[in-house]
Amino acid sequence: MKKIFIINGGQTFAHSGGLFNNTLTMWTQDTLQSLGHEVRITNINTPYIPEEEAENYKWADTIIYHTPIWWFQVPNGLKKYIDEVFTAGHNNGIYANDGRSRKNPEIDYGTGGLMHGKYYMVTSSWNAPKTAFTLPGEFFDEHTEDEGVLFGFHKMNQFIGLKKINGFHFHDLEKNCTAERLANYHSEYIEHLQNEFTDKKAYQTPLSRLQTTSN
């Protein structure tokens, strides 16, 4: 059994209700609990105490981030959450310093994390289609989600000592979010979780949980 901390970063703001990330969080919770894991969840839209959230990081074997991409970054609410929680975790289980020594400050930057032996996974949800990342001449210049927009996010987690496990990216969820696309994503994502977190056990989500509008 693993201890898994899920962070729902689907911020409620303007036209975004965060509904897909709410649904995604339920898919993740249901799947992981069915596989015997212990789960804690934080929704960034609800009040939280940074020190208690730092304890969730310290408790977990794996942290899972669910985030939409807004203007090629994570939402401001998720960024604020990370700023506050990581500050609460300074010299308190998350990170100690930047890893360098005053004797030789030119090396070892980014090695002061305190979460070694733990893992993280990122899912991201986009209005952009997958082809925007893969086709020559399209917007993201053939850079993957992880190599481009999420590069800094991955480095942030590396800084505190976490190791990356394979994530999952959901595309075209506003302009082209059909029932068929959502159903296909659901089955692909459940299989992804089973591959990453266990020895594959049959799992199905009730149809009532296949719901979304905006990220």
C-alpha positions in Angstrom: 0.0 0.0 0.0 1.2 3.5 -0.9 0.3 6.8 0.7 -0.7 9.1 -2.1 -1.5 12.8 -1.8 -3.6 14.3 -4.7 -3.7 18.0 -5.3 -6.6 19.2 -7.4 -5.3 22.4 -9.1 -8.5 23.0 -11.2 -9.1 26.5 -10.1 -12.5 28.1 -10.2 -12.1 31.4 -12.0 -13.8 33.4 -14.7 -15.3 30.9 -17.2 -13.5 28.0 -15.7 -15.3 25.9 -13.2 -12.6 23.4 -12.6 -15.0 20.6 -13.4 -12.8 18.4 -15.4 -10.1 18.4 -12.8 -12.8 17.6 -10.2 -13.8 14.6 -12.3 -10.2 13.6 -12.8 -9.5 13.7 -9.1 -12.5 11.3 -8.5 -11.1 9.0 -11.2 -7.7 9.0 -9.5 -9.1 8.5 -6.0 -11.4 5.7 -7.0 -8.8 3.9 -8.9 -6.0 4.2 -6.3 -8.3 3.2 -3.4 -9.5 0.2 -5.4 -5.9 -0.8 -5.8 -5.4 -0.7 -2.0 -3.7 2.7 -1.6 -4.3 5.3 1.0 -5.3 8.6 -0.4 -5.5 12.2 0.8 -6.8 15.1 -1.3 -6.5 18.8 -1.3 -8.6 21.1 -3.5 -6.8 24.5 -3.9 -10.2 26.3 -4.0 -11.0 25.4 -0.4 -9.3 27.1 2.6 -6.1 25.4 3.7 -3.4 25.8 6.3 0.1 25.7 4.7 1.7 23.9 7.6 -0.9 21.2 7.4 -0.4 20.9 3.7 3.4 20.5 4.3 2.5 17.6 6.5 0.6 16.0 3.7 3.7 16.2 1.5 5.8 14.6 4.3 3.2 11.9 4.8 3.0 10.9 1.2 5.0 8.4 -0.8 3.7 10.0 -4.0 2.3 13.4 -4.8 -0.1 13.7 -7.8 -0.8 17.1 -9.2 -3.9 17.7 -11.4 -3.6 21.0 -13.1 -5.1 22.8 -16.1 -2.8 25.0 -18.2 -3.8 28.6 -18.2 -1.8 30.9 -20.5 1.0 28.3 -20.7 1.4 28.2 -16.9 -0.3 26.5 -13.9 -3.2 28.5 -12.5 -2.4 31.3 -10.1 -4.2 29.5 -7.2 -2.0 26.5 -7.6 1.2 28.6 -7.8 0.1 30.4 -4.6 -0.5 27.1 -2.9 2.9 25.9 -3.8 4.6 29.1 -2.7 2.9 29.0 0.7 3.3 25.2 1.3 6.9 25.0 0.2 7.7 28.0 2.4 6.0 26.2 5.4 8.2 23.2 4.5 11.5 25.1 4.6 13.7 23.2 7.0 10.5 21.2 7.8 10.6 18.2 5.6 10.3 19.7 2.1 13.6 21.4 1.5 16.6 22.7 3.5 18.3 25.1 1.1 19.5 25.3 -2.5 22.1 22.7 -1.9 25.2 24.8 -2.5 28.0 25.4 0.1 29.6 28.8 0.6 33.0 27.1 0.0 32.0 26.4 -3.6 28.8 28.1 -4.6 29.2 27.3 -8.3 28.1 23.7 -8.0 25.4 21.5 -6.5 22.5 24.0 -7.0 19.2 22.3 -6.5 20.3 19.5 -4.3 18.9 20.7 -0.9 15.6 18.9 -1.1 14.4 16.8 1.8 12.0 14.5 0.0 14.3 12.0 -1.5 12.8 8.5 -1.9 9.4 10.0 -2.8 7.8 10.5 -6.2 5.4 12.8 -8.0 3.1 12.6 -11.0 1.6 15.4 -13.1 -1.5 15.4 -15.2 -2.3 18.5 -17.3 -5.4 19.5 -19.2 -5.3 21.7 -22.2 -7.5 23.5 -24.8 -4.6 22.8 -27.3 -4.9 19.7 -29.4 -2.2 17.0 -29.3 -1.1 18.0 -32.8 0.0 21.4 -31.6 2.9 19.6 -29.9 3.7 17.0 -32.5 3.3 18.5 -36.0 6.1 20.5 -37.7 5.2 24.2 -37.9 2.6 24.0 -35.2 2.5 26.2 -32.1 4.8 24.3 -29.6 7.6 23.7 -32.1 7.5 19.9 -31.6 8.3 20.2 -27.9 6.4 17.9 -25.6 4.3 19.2 -22.7 7.0 18.1 -20.3 9.9 19.6 -22.3 8.1 22.9 -22.8 5.5 24.5 -20.6 5.9 22.0 -17.7 9.7 22.1 -17.7 9.9 24.5 -14.7 7.3 22.5 -12.8 9.3 19.4 -13.1 12.5 21.2 -12.0 10.5 22.5 -8.9 9.7 19.0 -7.8 13.3 17.9 -8.5 14.5 20.8 -6.3 12.7 19.3 -3.3 14.0 15.8 -4.0 11.1 14.1 -5.7 11.5 11.7 -8.6 9.1 11.9 -11.6 6.9 9.0 -12.6 5.1 9.1 -16.0 2.4 11.7 -16.2 -0.7 12.0 -18.4 -1.8 14.9 -20.6 -5.4 15.6 -21.7 -5.9 17.7 -24.9 -8.6 19.6 -26.6 -10.9 19.8 -23.6 -12.8 23.0 -24.5 -13.3 23.4 -28.2 -13.6 19.7 -28.9 -14.6 17.9 -25.7 -16.9 15.3 -27.0 -18.4 12.4 -25.0 -16.3 10.0 -27.1 -13.1 11.9 -26.3 -13.9 11.9 -22.6 -14.7 8.2 -22.5 -11.5 7.3 -24.4 -9.5 9.5 -22.0 -11.1 7.9 -19.0 -10.2 4.3 -20.1 -6.7 5.4 -21.1 -6.1 7.2 -17.9 -7.3 4.3 -15.7 -5.0 2.0 -17.5 -2.1 4.5 -17.0 -2.8 4.5 -13.2 -2.9 0.7 -13.1 0.4 0.5 -15.0 2.1 3.0 -12.7 0.7 2.1 -9.4 0.0 -1.6 -9.3 -0.2 -5.1 -10.7 -3.3 -4.2 -12.8 -6.6 -4.9 -11.2 -10.0 -4.5 -12.9 -11.6 -1.2 -12.2 -14.5 0.7 -13.6 -15.8 4.1 -12.8 -19.6 4.7 -12.6 -20.9 6.5 -15.7 -22.2 9.3 -13.3 -18.5 10.3 -12.8 -17.9 10.8 -16.5 -18.7 14.5 -16.5 -16.9 17.7 -17.5 -17.3 21.1 -19.0 -14.2 23.4 -18.5 -10.9 22.6 -16.9 
